[in-house]
Amino acid sequence: MAKEYINELLTHEAKFRYMLLSRMIQDCNYYLGYGNRSKNCLWASSEEEHIDIMKKLYNSFPDADKPEWITMQKIEEYEKAMI
């Protein structure tokens, strides 16, 4: 479901995309911890879709504006742990 809206999400201002990416990271941490690997605690409808959207959000920022609190490497670590 969320994947249908990715192009629209990427048109939002940077602040919104930073906040969404941050929220999605928190979802990953909860999913891997107290969430007991339940898809219901993810913003997207599946682990694969959730990670895909995180990657697209991260890549939507120019190199100079990429968040300092997450890297593509860390997103890929979440991917390995979740999928």
C-alpha positions in Angstrom: 0.0 0.0 0.0 2.6 2.6 1.0 4.7 1.7 -2.1 2.0 3.3 -4.2 2.7 6.6 -2.6 6.5 6.7 -2.7 6.6 9.2 -5.6 4.3 11.5 -3.7 6.4 11.1 -0.5 9.6 12.0 -2.4 8.0 15.4 -3.5 7.5 16.5 0.1 9.9 19.0 1.7 13.1 17.7 3.2 11.9 18.2 6.8 9.0 15.8 6.2 11.3 13.2 4.6 13.8 13.4 7.5 11.0 12.9 10.0 9.5 10.0 8.1 12.9 8.3 7.7 13.5 8.8 11.4 10.1 7.3 12.3 10.8 4.3 10.0 14.1 3.7 11.8 12.3 3.7 15.1 9.8 1.2 13.6 12.7 -1.1 12.7 14.2 -0.9 16.2 10.8 -1.7 17.7 10.2 -4.5 15.2 13.5 -6.1 16.0 12.9 -5.7 19.8 9.7 -5.5 21.7 7.6 -5.7 18.5 8.5 -9.4 18.2 9.0 -9.1 14.5 5.3 -8.1 13.9 4.7 -6.4 10.5 1.9 -4.5 12.2 4.5 -2.2 13.9 6.0 -1.1 10.5 4.9 2.0 8.7 4.9 0.0 5.4 2.9 -3.2 4.9 5.9 -5.5 4.7 9.6 -5.7 5.7 10.7 -5.5 2.1 8.5 -2.5 1.3 9.6 -0.7 4.5 13.3 -1.1 3.7 12.7 -0.1 0.1 11.0 3.1 1.1 13.8 3.9 3.6 16.4 3.5 0.9 14.4 5.8 -1.5 14.0 8.4 1.2 17.7 8.3 2.1 18.7 8.6 -1.6 16.2 11.5 -2.1 18.7 13.8 -0.3 21.7 15.3 -2.0 25.0 14.0 -0.6 25.6 17.2 1.3 22.2 16.9 3.0 22.1 13.2 3.8 21.1 12.6 7.5 24.1 12.2 9.7 22.2 9.9 12.1 21.7 7.1 9.5 23.8 5.6 6.6 22.9 3.4 3.7 25.1 0.8 5.4 22.9 0.9 8.5 19.8 0.6 6.4 21.3 -2.5 4.8 22.0 -3.9 8.2 18.3 -3.4 9.1 17.5 -5.2 5.8 19.6 -8.2 6.7 18.2 -8.4 10.2 14.6 -8.0 9.1 14.3 -10.0 5.9 
